[in-house]
Amino acid sequence: MNVPTATRPLALAFALCLAAVADAAVVITFEDLTVPSAGWFNGNPGGLQQGDVVTSPWSSGGVLFSNTFGVDADWGYSYWSGFAFSNVSDSTTAGYGNQYAAAPGSGWQSSTYAVAYSAATVTLPVVSNVAGFRIANTTYALLSMRDGDQFSQPLPVGGWFRVAATGRRGGSVTGTTAFFLADRRGTSPPGLVAGWDWFDLSTLGEVDQVAFAFSGSDVGAHGLNTPAYFALDDFTFTTGVPEPSGWSLLAGLAAVVAATWRRWRPRANW
């Protein structure tokens, strides 16, 4: 069937829009979050008593970032794991008290970023292809590896610290890849990562969840001595499913194409 000349540009526009909205990348910048006056949020809902534990992810751009916050039953100290979000700008203060600071001093071309500690998981709204994200050391981890602290020595020649990302879809593992936040192995090692870099997750394939785990060469009786943190920004993925605004655009174009086709469709001669 020949497509009337008048409808061809509209049909082409419809096809291009369909491809565009289906493959549009989503970038989570964390700038939609309201950061408390302290400069960070670690999941503390307030009002918890000794022994209370709350596991509740927080959301940015429809993506869930795992978080657990609790108060120790015996000693009353608070603790957290998973993800916090922060706009702390402090690249010089060493120690645990500065655990929410990204080593570069800010987010990637922005003020707000996420901080992962210990076991951390990102859950996507739909099955998606994750391109990757900007990654950096935290100030706490970087200075600990550079200078040492009460728990660890400076990272020696041959030492390393990395974070592994495991993709899952429907509970099944799709793949694992890793990024070295410090690497002093070999003849010309890259050393410690001081700025923002890119963690490529494209090899994980289609996933609905990405889980992170830490490992390193500095291990003691109680596990990893290196502070198990990294900073994250611009988490980027492609859903392949148009957003509501995209569906509206496509519906409008479809209506125009249909109306034009009715006007130009061949008519029988009686």
C-alpha positions in Angstrom: 0.0 0.0 0.0 1.3 3.4 -0.9 1.5 6.0 1.8 0.1 9.4 0.7 2.8 11.9 0.3 1.1 14.3 2.7 1.2 11.7 5.5 4.8 10.6 5.0 6.5 13.4 7.1 4.0 12.7 9.9 4.6 9.0 9.8 8.3 9.5 9.9 7.9 11.9 12.9 5.8 9.3 14.7 8.4 6.6 14.2 11.3 8.9 15.3 9.3 9.9 18.4 8.6 6.3 19.3 12.2 5.4 19.1 13.2 8.5 21.1 10.8 8.1 24.0 11.4 4.3 24.2 15.2 4.7 24.5 15.5 8.0 26.5 18.1 7.8 29.3 17.0 8.6 32.8 19.7 10.3 35.0 19.3 10.4 38.8 21.1 13.5 39.9 19.6 13.6 43.5 18.8 17.3 43.0 15.1 16.6 43.7 16.0 15.8 47.4 15.7 18.2 50.3 18.9 17.9 52.3 18.5 18.5 56.1 20.4 21.4 57.7 23.0 18.9 58.9 24.1 18.4 55.3 23.1 14.8 55.1 20.3 12.2 55.6 21.1 8.7 56.8 17.6 7.3 57.3 17.1 8.4 60.8 13.3 8.9 61.2 13.6 10.3 64.7 12.0 9.0 67.9 13.7 5.6 67.9 14.4 3.9 71.2 17.2 1.5 72.1 16.8 -1.7 70.1 14.7 -0.1 67.4 15.6 -0.7 63.7 13.9 0.8 60.6 14.6 -0.6 57.1 13.1 1.8 54.6 14.5 2.9 51.2 14.4 6.5 50.2 13.6 7.5 46.6 15.0 9.9 44.0 13.5 10.1 40.5 11.4 6.9 41.2 14.5 4.8 42.0 14.8 3.2 45.5 18.0 3.4 47.4 18.2 0.9 50.3 18.6 2.2 53.9 18.6 0.7 57.4 18.9 2.8 60.5 18.9 1.6 64.1 19.8 2.2 67.7 21.9 -0.4 69.4 19.9 -2.3 72.1 22.8 -2.5 74.6 24.8 0.7 74.2 22.4 3.1 72.6 24.6 4.2 69.7 23.0 4.8 66.3 24.1 3.1 63.1 23.1 2.9 59.5 23.8 1.1 56.2 22.8 1.3 52.6 22.6 4.8 51.1 22.6 8.2 52.6 22.3 11.5 50.6 24.4 14.5 51.2 25.7 17.9 50.1 28.6 18.0 52.5 31.6 19.8 51.0 34.7 18.7 53.0 37.7 17.1 51.3 40.2 17.6 54.1 38.8 16.4 57.4 39.8 12.8 58.2 37.9 10.3 60.3 34.5 8.7 60.8 32.9 12.1 61.7 33.2 13.1 58.1 31.7 9.9 56.6 29.1 11.8 54.5 31.6 13.8 52.4 32.6 13.0 48.8 36.4 13.3 48.4 36.1 15.6 45.4 34.4 18.2 47.6 30.9 18.1 45.9 28.7 16.1 43.7 29.4 15.5 40.0 28.7 19.0 38.6 26.1 19.5 41.3 25.8 19.8 45.1 23.8 16.7 46.1 25.0 13.1 45.8 24.5 9.7 47.5 26.9 7.9 49.8 26.9 4.1 50.0 28.0 2.3 53.2 28.3 -1.4 53.7 25.6 -3.5 51.9 23.7 -1.2 49.5 21.1 -1.9 46.9 19.5 0.2 44.1 16.0 -0.9 43.0 14.7 0.3 39.6 11.0 1.1 38.9 11.0 -1.3 35.9 13.4 -3.7 34.2 16.1 -1.4 32.7 19.6 -1.3 31.1 21.9 0.6 33.5 24.6 2.5 31.8 26.5 3.3 35.0 27.1 6.2 37.3 29.7 8.7 38.6 31.7 7.2 41.4 34.2 8.6 43.9 35.8 7.8 47.2 34.5 9.5 50.3 36.9 11.7 52.2 36.9 9.3 55.1 37.9 6.3 53.0 40.4 8.2 50.8 42.3 9.8 53.7 42.2 6.5 55.6 43.9 4.7 52.7 46.4 7.5 52.1 47.4 8.3 55.7 46.1 5.4 57.8 43.9 5.7 61.0 43.2 3.9 64.2 41.8 0.9 62.3 44.1 0.6 59.3 47.6 1.4 58.0 48.2 3.5 54.8 47.4 1.3 51.8 50.8 -0.4 50.9 52.2 -1.2 47.5 50.2 -4.1 46.2 47.1 -3.0 48.2 43.7 -2.5 46.7 40.1 -1.5 47.5 37.1 -2.1 45.2 33.3 -2.2 45.0 31.5 -4.9 43.1 28.1 -4.4 41.4 25.8 -7.3 40.9 22.8 -7.1 38.6 19.6 -9.0 39.3 16.4 -9.5 37.4 13.5 -11.2 39.2 15.9 -12.4 41.8 18.3 -14.0 39.3 21.9 -12.7 38.9 22.5 -11.2 35.4 26.2 -10.4 36.0 28.8 -8.8 38.2 31.4 -6.1 37.5 33.8 -4.2 39.7 35.5 -0.8 40.1 38.7 -0.2 42.0 38.6 2.8 44.2 42.2 2.2 45.0 44.7 0.0 43.2 48.5 -0.1 44.0 49.2 -3.4 42.3 51.5 -3.8 39.3 54.4 -1.7 37.9 52.3 1.4 37.1 49.3 1.3 39.4 46.5 4.0 39.1 46.7 4.5 42.9 43.9 6.1 44.9 40.9 7.6 43.1 40.7 11.3 44.2 38.1 12.6 41.8 34.9 11.5 40.1 35.1 8.6 37.7 32.6 6.5 35.7 31.5 3.0 36.8 30.3 1.2 33.7 27.4 -1.2 34.5 26.3 -1.8 30.9 27.6 -5.4 31.0 25.0 -6.3 33.6 22.2 -6.4 31.0 18.5 -5.9 31.8 18.1 -5.6 35.6 15.6 -4.5 38.1 18.1 -4.2 41.0 21.8 -3.6 41.5 23.5 -4.7 44.7 26.9 -3.4 45.9 29.6 -5.2 48.0 33.0 -4.1 49.1 36.4 -6.0 49.3 40.0 -5.0 49.7 43.5 -6.2 50.7 43.4 -4.6 54.2 41.5 -7.3 56.1 41.7 -8.0 59.9 40.0 -10.3 62.4 36.7 -8.4 62.0 36.8 -8.1 58.2 37.6 -5.2 55.9 39.7 -2.5 57.7 39.3 0.1 54.9 36.1 2.2 55.4 33.5 0.6 53.2 32.1 3.7 51.5 31.7 5.3 48.1 30.0 8.4 46.7 27.5 8.1 43.8 26.0 10.6 41.4 24.3 10.7 38.0 22.9 7.1 38.1 22.0 6.5 34.5 19.7 3.9 33.0 17.4 3.3 30.0 14.0 1.8 30.6 12.8 1.2 27.1 9.3 2.1 28.3 8.0 5.6 27.4 7.2 8.0 30.3 3.6 9.4 30.5 4.7 12.6 28.7 6.1 10.4 25.9 2.8 8.5 25.5 0.9 11.7 25.3 3.1 13.0 22.5 2.8 9.7 20.6 -1.0 9.7 21.1 -1.2 13.2 19.7 0.9 12.4 16.6 -1.0 9.2 16.0 -4.3 11.1 16.0 -2.9 13.6 13.5 -1.5 10.8 11.2 -4.9 9.0 11.4 -6.9 12.2 10.6 -4.6 13.0 7.6 -4.9 9.4 6.3 -8.6 9.6 6.4 -8.5 12.8 4.4 -6.2 11.3 1.8 -7.2 7.7 1.7 -8.2 6.4 -1.8 -11.9 6.4 -2.6 -13.6 4.1 -5.1 -15.2 5.6 -8.2 -18.8 4.5 -8.5 
